[in-house]
Amino acid sequence: MQIVDLYNAGIAREQRVATDRRRFGWRTVLYASRYRRRTGSRRQGDSLLLSSDILPFTSSLFILSLVLLSLMDAFFTTVLLGRGAVEVNPFMAYLIQHDMMLFALVKVKVTGLCAVVMALFSKHIFWGFKGSSIALLMIGVYLVLVAWELMLLN
């Protein structure tokens, strides 16, 4: 049996174009955010991984709610600290002593990052609970915290 090199024989041609379609850029992000394709798992085993490029509306609400509640908490915390209250979280107390803006920035960014992760995994099961249920629990905890701070302000 003889092996024939089709490329060097001139039969096969290079068909790739100069630009790589898989190259990442902001055009890709904008295009993907407008023209979404994947709404479910591609394969049977994808259920453990992210399986959609569409963020459900409820997940977007989870993210927005948690970030807004975090902003409210940071604001009310600074007001309460001005009135003589003490921060009970040691890490946040350390940030407050060094820089109040850094405190607010870290608080909102960490909460936002956690909210995005929870939203991305909202359909997955953790410790017997759906990710969306955990996100709702966190929203409830934040609502109680903000209500407590409002009560302390009055």
MIDOSE-1310 file (N, C-alpha, C; in nm, 2 decimals, decimal comma, always signed):
residues 154
mqiv	+0,08/-0,12/+0,00/+0,00/+0,00/+0,00/+0,09/+0,12/+0,00; +0,06/+0,22/-0,09/+0,14/+0,34/-0,10/+0,07/+0,45/-0,04; +0,14/+0,54/+0,03/+0,08/+0,66/+0,10/+0,11/+0,77/+0,00; +0,00/+0,85/-0,03/+0,02/+0,96/-0,12/+0,00/+1,09/-0,04
dlyn	+0,10/+1,18/-0,06/+0,09/+1,31/+0,01/+0,02/+1,41/-0,09; -0,11/+1,42/-0,06/-0,20/+1,50/-0,15/-0,16/+1,65/-0,15; -0,11/+1,70/-0,03/-0,07/+1,84/-0,03/+0,04/+1,87/-0,12; +0,15/+1,80/-0,10/+0,27/+1,82/-0,18/+0,25/+1,78/-0,33
agia	+0,15/+1,70/-0,35/+0,12/+1,66/-0,49/+0,04/+1,77/-0,56; +0,00/+1,87/-0,49/-0,08/+1,98/-0,55/-0,23/+1,95/-0,56; -0,27/+1,84/-0,51/-0,42/+1,81/-0,52/-0,49/+1,88/-0,40; -0,44/+1,88/-0,28/-0,51/+1,94/-0,17/-0,45/+2,09/-0,16
reqr	-0,54/+2,18/-0,13/-0,50/+2,32/-0,12/-0,54/+2,37/+0,02; -0,46/+2,46/+0,06/-0,49/+2,53/+0,19/-0,61/+2,61/+0,18; -0,71/+2,58/+0,27/-0,84/+2,65/+0,26/-0,87/+2,75/+0,37; -0,77/+2,77/+0,46/-0,79/+2,86/+0,57/-0,77/+3,00/+0,51
vatd	-0,85/+3,10/+0,57/-0,84/+3,24/+0,53/-0,74/+3,30/+0,63; -0,70/+3,42/+0,59/-0,59/+3,49/+0,67/-0,64/+3,52/+0,81; -0,76/+3,56/+0,83/-0,81/+3,59/+0,97/-0,86/+3,47/+1,04; -0,83/+3,45/+1,16/-0,88/+3,34/+1,24/-1,01/+3,37/+1,30
rrrf	-1,12/+3,30/+1,27/-1,25/+3,33/+1,31/-1,27/+3,31/+1,46; -1,17/+3,24/+1,52/-1,18/+3,21/+1,67/-1,11/+3,31/+1,75; -1,05/+3,41/+1,69/-0,98/+3,51/+1,77/-1,08/+3,59/+1,85; -1,04/+3,62/+1,97/-1,13/+3,69/+2,07/-1,11/+3,84/+2,04
gwrt	-1,22/+3,92/+2,05/-1,22/+4,06/+2,04/-1,35/+4,12/+2,09; -1,36/+4,25/+2,11/-1,48/+4,31/+2,16/-1,60/+4,29/+2,06; -1,56/+4,28/+1,93/-1,66/+4,26/+1,83/-1,73/+4,12/+1,85; -1,65/+4,03/+1,89/-1,71/+3,89/+1,93/-1,80/+3,90/+2,05
vlya	-1,76/+3,98/+2,15/-1,85/+3,99/+2,27/-1,98/+4,06/+2,23; -1,97/+4,17/+2,16/-2,09/+4,24/+2,12/-2,18/+4,16/+2,03; -2,12/+4,09/+1,94/-2,20/+4,00/+1,85/-2,27/+3,89/+1,93; -2,20/+3,83/+2,02/-2,25/+3,72/+2,09/-2,36/+3,76/+2,19
sryr	-2,35/+3,89/+2,24/-2,45/+3,94/+2,33/-2,58/+3,97/+2,26; -2,57/+4,00/+2,13/-2,69/+4,03/+2,05/-2,75/+3,91/+1,98; -2,67/+3,82/+1,93/-2,71/+3,71/+1,85/-2,67/+3,58/+1,93; -2,75/+3,54/+2,02/-2,72/+3,43/+2,11/-2,76/+3,30/+2,03
rrtg	-2,68/+3,20/+2,05/-2,71/+3,07/+1,98/-2,74/+2,96/+2,07; -2,67/+2,94/+2,18/-2,68/+2,82/+2,25/-2,78/+2,84/+2,37; -2,89/+2,76/+2,37/-2,99/+2,78/+2,47/-3,00/+2,65/+2,56; -2,92/+2,55/+2,53/-2,92/+2,43/+2,61/-2,79/+2,36/+2,60
srrq	-2,78/+2,24/+2,66/-2,65/+2,16/+2,65/-2,63/+2,12/+2,51; -2,50/+2,11/+2,47/-2,46/+2,06/+2,34/-2,45/+1,91/+2,35; -2,40/+1,86/+2,46/-2,38/+1,71/+2,48/-2,45/+1,67/+2,61; -2,46/+1,54/+2,62/-2,52/+1,48/+2,74/-2,44/+1,52/+2,87
gdsl	-2,31/+1,51/+2,86/-2,23/+1,54/+2,98/-2,21/+1,68/+3,01; -2,26/+1,78/+2,94/-2,24/+1,92/+2,96/-2,32/+1,97/+3,08; -2,40/+1,89/+3,15/-2,48/+1,94/+3,26/-2,40/+1,98/+3,37; -2,27/+1,93/+3,38/-2,19/+1,98/+3,49/-2,12/+2,11/+3,47
llss	-2,12/+2,15/+3,34/-2,05/+2,27/+3,30/-2,15/+2,38/+3,26; -2,11/+2,50/+3,23/-2,20/+2,60/+3,18/-2,25/+2,55/+3,05; -2,38/+2,55/+3,03/-2,44/+2,49/+2,91/-2,52/+2,58/+2,82; -2,51/+2,71/+2,85/-2,59/+2,81/+2,77/-2,51/+2,94/+2,76
dilp	-2,53/+3,01/+2,65/-2,47/+3,14/+2,64/-2,57/+3,25/+2,66; -2,69/+3,21/+2,71/-2,80/+3,30/+2,74/-2,82/+3,31/+2,89; -2,80/+3,42/+2,95/-2,83/+3,44/+3,09/-2,98/+3,46/+3,11; -3,04/+3,37/+3,19/-3,19/+3,39/+3,21/-3,22/+3,53/+3,27
ftss	-3,33/+3,58/+3,25/-3,37/+3,71/+3,30/-3,37/+3,71/+3,45; -3,41/+3,60/+3,51/-3,41/+3,59/+3,66/-3,27/+3,60/+3,71; -3,17/+3,54/+3,64/-3,03/+3,55/+3,68/-2,98/+3,69/+3,68; -3,02/+3,76/+3,57/-2,99/+3,90/+3,56/-3,04/+3,98/+3,68
lfil	-3,17/+3,95/+3,72/-3,23/+4,01/+3,83/-3,15/+3,98/+3,96; -3,11/+3,86/+3,98/-3,03/+3,82/+4,09/-2,90/+3,91/+4,10; -2,83/+3,92/+3,99/-2,71/+4,00/+3,99/-2,74/+4,14/+4,03; -2,84/+4,20/+3,96/-2,87/+4,34/+3,98/-2,92/+4,36/+4,13
slvl	-3,00/+4,28/+4,18/-3,05/+4,29/+4,32/-2,94/+4,28/+4,42; -2,85/+4,18/+4,40/-2,74/+4,17/+4,50/-2,64/+4,29/+4,50; -2,61/+4,34/+4,38/-2,52/+4,45/+4,37/-2,59/+4,58/+4,43; -2,72/+4,60/+4,40/-2,78/+4,72/+4,45/-2,79/+4,71/+4,61
lslm	-2,82/+4,59/+4,66/-2,83/+4,57/+4,80/-2,69/+4,59/+4,86; -2,59/+4,55/+4,80/-2,45/+4,56/+4,85/-2,42/+4,71/+4,85; -2,46/+4,79/+4,75/-2,43/+4,93/+4,75/-2,51/+5,00/+4,86; -2,63/+4,96/+4,88/-2,71/+5,01/+5,00/-2,65/+4,98/+5,13
daff	-2,60/+4,86/+5,14/-2,53/+4,81/+5,27/-2,41/+4,90/+5,29; -2,33/+4,92/+5,19/-2,20/+5,00/+5,20/-2,24/+5,14/+5,24; -2,34/+5,20/+5,18/-2,38/+5,33/+5,21/-2,43/+5,34/+5,36; -2,52/+5,26/+5,39/-2,57/+5,26/+5,53/-2,47/+5,23/+5,63
ttvl	-2,37/+5,14/+5,60/-2,26/+5,11/+5,69/-2,18/+5,24/+5,72; -2,15/+5,31/+5,61/-2,07/+5,43/+5,63/-2,14/+5,54/+5,71; -2,27/+5,55/+5,69/-2,35/+5,64/+5,77/-2,35/+5,60/+5,92; -2,37/+5,47/+5,94/-2,38/+5,42/+6,08/-2,24/+5,44/+6,15
lgrg	-2,13/+5,42/+6,07/-2,00/+5,43/+6,13/-1,98/+5,58/+6,17; -2,03/+5,67/+6,09/-2,02/+5,81/+6,12/-2,10/+5,85/+6,25; -2,20/+5,76/+6,28/-2,28/+5,79/+6,40/-2,22/+5,71/+6,52; -2,11/+5,64/+6,50/-2,05/+5,57/+6,62/-2,06/+5,42/+6,62
avev	-2,12/+5,36/+6,51/-2,13/+5,21/+6,51/-2,00/+5,15/+6,48; -1,99/+5,02/+6,50/-1,86/+4,95/+6,48/-1,89/+4,84/+6,38; -1,80/+4,82/+6,29/-1,81/+4,71/+6,19/-1,77/+4,58/+6,25; -1,85/+4,48/+6,24/-1,83/+4,35/+6,31/-1,75/+4,25/+6,22
npfm	-1,74/+4,28/+6,09/-1,66/+4,19/+6,00/-1,52/+4,24/+6,01; -1,42/+4,15/+6,06/-1,29/+4,20/+6,08/-1,22/+4,25/+5,95; -1,24/+4,18/+5,84/-1,18/+4,22/+5,71/-1,23/+4,35/+5,67; -1,36/+4,37/+5,67/-1,41/+4,50/+5,63/-1,37/+4,61/+5,73
ayli	-1,36/+4,58/+5,86/-1,31/+4,68/+5,96/-1,17/+4,72/+5,93; -1,09/+4,63/+5,88/-0,95/+4,66/+5,84/-0,95/+4,76/+5,72; -1,04/+4,73/+5,62/-1,05/+4,81/+5,51/-1,10/+4,95/+5,54; -1,20/+4,96/+5,63/-1,25/+5,09/+5,67/-1,15/+5,17/+5,74
qhdm	-1,06/+5,11/+5,82/-0,96/+5,19/+5,89/-0,86/+5,24/+5,80; -0,83/+5,17/+5,68/-0,73/+5,22/+5,59/-0,79/+5,31/+5,48; -0,90/+5,28/+5,43/-0,96/+5,36/+5,32/-1,10/+5,33/+5,30; -1,19/+5,43/+5,32/-1,33/+5,40/+5,31/-1,38/+5,37/+5,17
mlfa	-1,31/+5,44/+5,07/-1,35/+5,41/+4,93/-1,31/+5,27/+4,89; -1,19/+5,22/+4,94/-1,15/+5,08/+4,92/-1,25/+4,98/+4,98; -1,30/+5,02/+5,10/-1,40/+4,93/+5,16/-1,52/+4,92/+5,07; -1,57/+5,03/+5,02/-1,69/+5,02/+4,94/-1,66/+4,95/+4,81
lvkv	-1,55/+4,97/+4,75/-1,51/+4,91/+4,62/-1,50/+4,76/+4,64; -1,43/+4,71/+4,74/-1,41/+4,57/+4,76/-1,54/+4,50/+4,80; -1,63/+4,57/+4,88/-1,75/+4,51/+4,92/-1,84/+4,49/+4,79; -1,85/+4,59/+4,71/-1,94/+4,58/+4,59/-1,88/+4,48/+4,49
kvtg	-1,75/+4,49/+4,47/-1,69/+4,40/+4,37/-1,70/+4,25/+4,41; -1,67/+4,22/+4,53/-1,68/+4,08/+4,58/-1,82/+4,03/+4,57; -1,92/+4,11/+4,61/-2,06/+4,08/+4,60/-2,10/+4,06/+4,46; -2,06/+4,15/+4,37/-2,09/+4,14/+4,23/-2,03/+4,01/+4,17
lcav	-1,91/+3,98/+4,20/-1,84/+3,86/+4,14/-1,92/+3,74/+4,19; -1,95/+3,73/+4,32/-2,03/+3,62/+4,37/-2,16/+3,61/+4,30; -2,23/+3,72/+4,28/-2,36/+3,72/+4,22/-2,35/+3,67/+4,08; -2,25/+3,71/+4,00/-2,23/+3,66/+3,86/-2,21/+3,51/+3,86
vmal	-2,12/+3,46/+3,95/-2,10/+3,31/+3,96/-2,23/+3,24/+4,00; -2,30/+3,29/+4,09/-2,43/+3,23/+4,13/-2,53/+3,23/+4,01; -2,53/+3,34/+3,94/-2,62/+3,35/+3,82/-2,58/+3,25/+3,71; -2,45/+3,24/+3,69/-2,41/+3,15/+3,58/-2,44/+3,00/+3,62
fskh	-2,44/+2,97/+3,74/-2,47/+2,83/+3,79/-2,60/+2,82/+3,85; -2,70/+2,91/+3,81/-2,83/+2,91/+3,87/-2,91/+2,78/+3,85; -2,88/+2,71/+3,74/-2,95/+2,58/+3,72/-2,89/+2,46/+3,78; -2,77/+2,47/+3,83/-2,70/+2,36/+3,88/-2,73/+2,34/+4,03
ifwg	-2,71/+2,21/+4,08/-2,74/+2,17/+4,21/-2,61/+2,18/+4,30; -2,62/+2,25/+4,41/-2,51/+2,25/+4,51/-2,57/+2,22/+4,65; -2,51/+2,12/+4,71/-2,56/+2,07/+4,84/-2,71/+2,04/+4,85; -2,76/+2,00/+4,74/-2,90/+1,97/+4,73/-2,99/+2,08/+4,70
fkgs	-2,93/+2,20/+4,67/-3,01/+2,32/+4,64/-2,97/+2,37/+4,50; -3,07/+2,42/+4,42/-3,04/+2,49/+4,30/-2,97/+2,62/+4,32; -2,88/+2,65/+4,23/-2,80/+2,78/+4,25/-2,89/+2,90/+4,26; -3,01/+2,89/+4,19/-3,10/+3,01/+4,20/-3,16/+3,02/+4,34
sial	-3,18/+2,90/+4,40/-3,23/+2,91/+4,54/-3,13/+2,97/+4,64; -3,01/+2,94/+4,62/-2,90/+3,00/+4,70/-2,89/+3,15/+4,68; -2,91/+3,19/+4,55/-2,91/+3,33/+4,52/-3,03/+3,40/+4,59; -3,14/+3,34/+4,58/-3,26/+3,40/+4,65/-3,24/+3,41/+4,80
lmig	-3,17/+3,31/+4,86/-3,14/+3,31/+5,00/-3,05/+3,43/+5,03; -2,95/+3,45/+4,95/-2,86/+3,56/+4,97/-2,93/+3,69/+4,95; -3,02/+3,70/+4,86/-3,10/+3,83/+4,85/-3,18/+3,85/+4,98; -3,24/+3,74/+5,03/-3,31/+3,75/+5,16/-3,23/+3,80/+5,27
vylv	-3,11/+3,74/+5,28/-3,01/+3,78/+5,39/-2,98/+3,93/+5,37; -2,95/+3,97/+5,25/-2,92/+4,11/+5,23/-3,03/+4,20/+5,26; -3,16/+4,16/+5,23/-3,27/+4,24/+5,26/-3,29/+4,26/+5,41; -3,27/+4,15/+5,49/-3,28/+4,16/+5,63/-3,17/+4,25/+5,69
lvaw	-3,05/+4,24/+5,63/-2,94/+4,33/+5,67/-2,96/+4,48/+5,65; -3,01/+4,51/+5,53/-3,05/+4,65/+5,49/-3,16/+4,70/+5,58; -3,26/+4,61/+5,60/-3,37/+4,65/+5,69/-3,32/+4,68/+5,83; -3,23/+4,60/+5,88/-3,17/+4,62/+6,01/-3,09/+4,75/+6,02
elml	-3,02/+4,78/+5,91/-2,94/+4,91/+5,91/-3,04/+5,03/+5,91; -3,15/+5,01/+5,83/-3,25/+5,12/+5,83/-3,31/+5,14/+5,96; -3,34/+5,03/+6,03/-3,39/+5,04/+6,17/-3,29/+5,11/+6,26; -3,16/+5,08/+6,25/-3,06/+5,15/+6,33/-3,05/+5,29/+6,30
ln	-3,07/+5,33/+6,17/-3,07/+5,47/+6,14/-3,18/+5,55/+6,19; -3,29/+5,49/+6,22/-3,41/+5,57/+6,27/-3,40/+5,57/+6,42
